[in-house]
Amino acid sequence: MNLISKIVIPLFVLFIIFYGVKKRVNVYDSFLEGAKEGLVMVFHITPTIIAMVFAVNIFLDSHFIDGMLGFLKPLFDFANIPIDILPMAILRPISGTASLAIMNDIFANFGPDSFIGRLASTLQGCTDTTIYVLALYFGSIKVTKTRYSLPVGLFADLMGIIAAFVITFIFFG
């Protein structure tokens, strides 16, 4: 199995080269054209990514989540939901990296096989980085009117968060 994993990508590249030669395509020129397009795309996407990272860092440094945790703690205690999962649930639609860092912290503090560790893993799989995706894709093609994309994406994330809680309580609660 280890040998197969080492040769799959080189065999795939060779297949593409031989297929291009068979179809009489100048593979090298096509590669260079694709590389140029990739660099142009990176040039267009970079400001959007920098703005998103900057916004997430401001949000995290404002300690808004910590203030909200104290307010919602009695409600979460009543529902028997660990309050430590709330920052991950809030940040998951905004930043995948921030939610992974919170999940790693949960694993370090509680363990991956704990209830909250399983809840964090399920939450990670049930939701997406909606705001990041919208900012990246719409920003890269200069779309300014997103219409229903943000509300529908956030609603889907809310349903994913609810599904993560329900599924985790059913299987591990």
Secondary structure, 3 states (H helix, E strand, C coil): CHHHHHHHHHHHHHHHHHHHHHCCCCHHHHHHHHHHHHHHHHHHHHHHHHHHHHHHHHHHHCCHHHHHHHHHHHHHHHCCCCHHHHHHHHHCCCCHHHHHHHHHHHHHHHCCCCHHHHHHHHHHHHCCCHHHHHHHHHHHCCCCCCCCHHHHHHHHHHHHHHHHHHHHHHHHC
